[in-house]
Amino acid sequence: MIKPHSIFEVYRADEVAEMWDGVDRNLYRSLWKVVPEQKEIPNLEDSGPMDHVGFESLASHWNKFTEEEQRELNRLAENRDYSND
């Protein structure tokens, strides 16, 4: 198995699918297959905005992707500009 890029400790599958440029149709579908398996984010009223960063991150579901998908996700992460996030 390929080790996930460290940014995937922060981002969730739905965030990558919807917000990242360069996600092709097949990878998009694979990312959305993970979403129903993610636990719901706890009640935000009882916590601060940073309390749930990394909750159910993509890295915690990394084994659900093929090695080809893992390589593509890591490639997208390496080429991504995080200055606008």
trRosetta pair geometry for C-beta under 8 A, 3 or more apart (Angstrom, degrees):
i j d omega theta_ij theta_ji phi_ij phi_ji
1 62 7.4 98 176 130 125 110
1 63 6.7 -35 -126 -106 147 77
1 67 7.1 -142 -126 -94 46 91
1 70 7.2 160 -168 -77 73 175
2 67 5.8 116 -12 -144 111 80
2 70 4.2 152 58 127 122 133
2 71 6.1 161 -48 -66 174 67
2 74 6.6 -103 146 -23 131 144
4 8 4.3 -83 164 61 126 141
4 9 7.6 143 105 -46 122 70
4 58 6.9 174 -156 111 147 94
4 59 4.5 -167 77 -113 154 86
4 62 4.7 -113 -48 -105 126 138
4 70 7.0 -100 -88 -151 71 98
4 73 7.3 -31 -134 109 87 127
4 74 6.9 -154 -145 -80 44 96
5 8 5.5 102 67 -7 74 101
5 73 7.2 -147 11 128 110 86
5 74 4.8 151 -39 -127 104 73
5 77 3.7 177 61 106 167 158
5 78 6.8 -143 -104 -51 140 71
6 9 5.8 -30 -175 5 57 115
7 10 5.8 -59 -171 35 54 109
7 11 6.1 23 146 0 85 113
7 77 5.1 180 45 -150 127 117
7 80 7.5 -118 76 63 176 139
7 82 7.2 -144 -115 -86 136 136
8 11 5.9 -60 -121 53 45 95
8 16 7.9 4 -112 -64 88 140
8 57 6.1 125 155 158 59 108
8 58 4.2 -84 -160 78 98 108
8 59 4.2 128 117 -54 96 86
8 62 7.0 90 133 -81 144 107
8 73 7.0 49 -78 152 137 125
8 77 6.8 -68 -40 -88 94 148
9 54 5.5 -8 154 -125 72 108
9 57 5.3 38 -164 148 27 169
9 59 4.9 -7 -81 8 55 149
10 53 5.9 -19 -141 177 84 95
10 54 5.5 -50 -106 -77 44 74
10 57 6.2 68 23 -121 8 126
11 15 4.8 -133 -161 83 91 128
11 16 5.4 94 146 -53 133 93
11 57 6.4 82 67 -149 37 87
11 58 5.4 -1 94 -3 83 118
12 15 4.8 96 57 3 77 106
12 16 7.4 -148 93 -4 41 86
12 35 7.9 77 155 -110 107 78
12 38 6.4 55 -157 -128 116 160
12 55 7.9 -14 -74 83 114 65
12 56 5.9 32 -116 102 108 90
12 57 6.2 -107 -83 -123 56 38
12 58 6.2 147 -150 -46 20 77
13 16 5.9 -58 -152 37 33 108
13 17 6.2 31 154 -19 67 110
13 31 4.4 175 -178 -170 94 81
13 32 7.2 175 139 -74 115 28
13 34 4.1 163 -69 80 171 126
13 35 5.5 -135 85 -66 120 72
13 38 6.8 -158 25 -47 111 133
13 58 5.2 128 -68 -101 64 89
13 61 6.3 -40 -49 66 124 146
14 17 5.5 -55 -143 39 33 114
14 18 5.9 10 166 -2 68 115
14 31 7.1 152 -80 148 32 106
14 32 7.1 70 -99 -103 73 67
14 35 5.0 73 -61 -105 102 120
14 38 7.8 -100 -12 19 106 155
15 18 6.4 -69 -139 48 22 95
15 19 5.4 -24 -178 20 64 124
15 20 7.8 73 133 -25 65 95
16 19 7.0 -67 -110 51 14 84
16 20 5.0 -9 -160 0 58 131
16 23 6.7 131 149 -84 80 141
16 31 5.7 -138 83 -135 105 145
16 58 6.0 41 -15 -72 138 148
16 73 7.2 11 -176 -137 153 103
16 76 7.7 98 -163 109 109 143
17 20 7.5 28 -28 32 7 97
17 23 6.0 -175 -132 152 43 164
17 27 7.9 -167 -108 125 78 79
17 28 5.2 104 -148 -142 95 68
17 31 3.9 -179 -68 102 111 141
17 32 5.7 100 -126 -54 167 82
17 35 7.8 -60 11 -52 148 122
20 23 5.3 90 86 -33 100 113
20 76 6.0 65 162 167 139 130
20 80 6.7 -54 -138 -105 106 129
21 80 8.0 152 46 -113 88 85
22 76 5.3 178 94 -119 125 103
22 79 7.3 37 3 86 172 131
23 27 5.1 -126 -164 93 79 117
23 28 5.1 107 139 -70 110 84
23 31 7.1 -23 -163 -7 138 146
23 76 6.8 38 -74 -116 72 158
24 27 5.2 86 56 17 73 103
24 28 6.8 -127 102 -12 34 94
24 72 7.9 -67 21 -176 107 146
25 28 5.5 -54 -147 33 27 118
25 29 6.6 28 156 -19 62 103
26 29 5.8 -52 -153 33 32 111
26 30 6.6 31 151 -17 64 105
27 30 5.5 -54 -148 37 36 113
27 31 6.3 40 152 -22 67 103
27 69 6.0 154 -116 -136 87 93
27 72 5.8 -122 -90 112 139 141
27 73 7.2 169 -156 -66 128 81
28 31 5.9 -54 -151 33 28 111
28 32 6.5 20 154 -12 63 108
29 32 5.9 -62 -149 41 31 106
29 33 6.6 40 151 -29 65 100
30 33 5.6 -46 -152 23 34 116
30 34 7.3 35 150 -19 60 99
30 64 7.9 162 179 126 93 93
30 65 6.1 84 159 -115 132 87
30 66 7.9 -88 -131 10 151 90
30 69 5.5 -93 117 -130 167 150
31 34 6.0 -57 -167 27 37 112
31 35 7.3 51 142 -37 65 96
31 58 7.9 -32 -134 -119 95 116
32 35 5.3 -27 -153 4 49 123
33 36 7.5 -53 -175 25 36 99
33 37 7.9 21 139 -3 60 113
33 64 7.3 -160 103 156 106 126
34 37 5.6 -73 -166 44 49 111
34 38 6.6 58 143 -39 80 97
34 58 7.5 69 122 -127 161 71
34 61 4.7 101 -154 150 128 153
34 64 5.5 138 -95 89 102 150
35 38 5.7 -45 -154 13 38 115
37 61 6.6 126 93 -119 123 129
37 64 7.4 161 54 -82 159 161
38 56 4.1 94 -157 173 99 139
38 61 7.1 -64 -78 -50 86 142
39 55 7.6 -89 76 165 102 99
39 56 5.3 -160 43 -74 77 129
41 44 6.9 21 130 -55 116 95
41 52 5.4 63 -152 -176 107 155
41 55 5.9 107 -116 97 81 142
41 56 7.5 -114 -75 23 70 124
42 46 7.2 -69 141 60 107 113
42 47 6.8 66 96 1 112 139
42 52 6.7 -166 40 -93 88 125
42 55 7.6 -119 6 -148 89 162
43 46 4.9 56 98 12 107 107
43 47 7.4 128 95 7 64 97
44 47 6.1 -86 -146 57 42 89
44 49 7.5 34 -160 -98 113 54
44 52 7.3 -76 -99 -3 86 141
47 51 3.8 -95 170 50 124 160
47 52 6.7 102 106 -33 145 96
48 51 4.9 119 57 -27 71 103
50 53 5.4 -23 -161 -13 62 119
52 55 4.3 -42 -170 -3 81 135
54 57 4.8 -32 -157 -48 56 125
56 60 6.2 -110 -148 62 34 138
56 61 7.6 30 -178 -30 72 114
57 60 5.2 104 61 1 72 98
57 61 7.8 -161 101 9 46 86
58 61 6.0 -75 -157 50 40 98
58 62 6.8 78 143 -72 69 73
58 73 7.4 -162 156 -169 141 144
59 62 5.3 -5 -155 -42 41 116
61 64 5.0 -27 170 16 85 124
61 65 7.8 84 126 -20 80 94
62 65 6.3 -62 -169 27 46 108
62 70 6.7 64 -171 -111 91 112
65 69 3.9 -123 -175 94 105 125
65 70 5.1 137 106 -57 120 78
65 73 6.8 3 167 -11 169 139
66 69 4.6 96 52 8 77 101
66 70 6.9 -136 96 -5 41 87
67 70 5.4 -51 -144 37 35 115
67 71 6.3 40 154 -21 66 102
68 71 5.8 -51 -150 34 30 112
68 72 6.5 28 151 -16 63 107
69 72 5.6 -54 -146 39 34 111
69 73 6.2 36 154 -20 67 104
70 73 5.7 -52 -145 36 30 111
70 74 6.4 28 156 -15 63 107
71 74 5.8 -58 -149 39 29 109
71 75 6.3 33 151 -23 65 106
72 75 5.5 -51 -146 34 32 114
72 76 6.4 34 154 -19 64 103
73 76 5.7 -53 -150 36 31 112
73 77 6.4 32 151 -19 64 107
74 77 5.5 -53 -146 37 34 114
74 78 6.3 37 154 -22 66 104
75 78 5.8 -52 -147 34 30 112
75 79 6.4 13 158 -5 64 112
76 79 6.1 -69 -146 46 27 101
76 80 6.2 43 154 -46 65 107
77 80 5.7 -45 -145 11 29 121
81 84 6.6 48 114 8 100 98
82 85 5.0 -40 -164 10 69 125
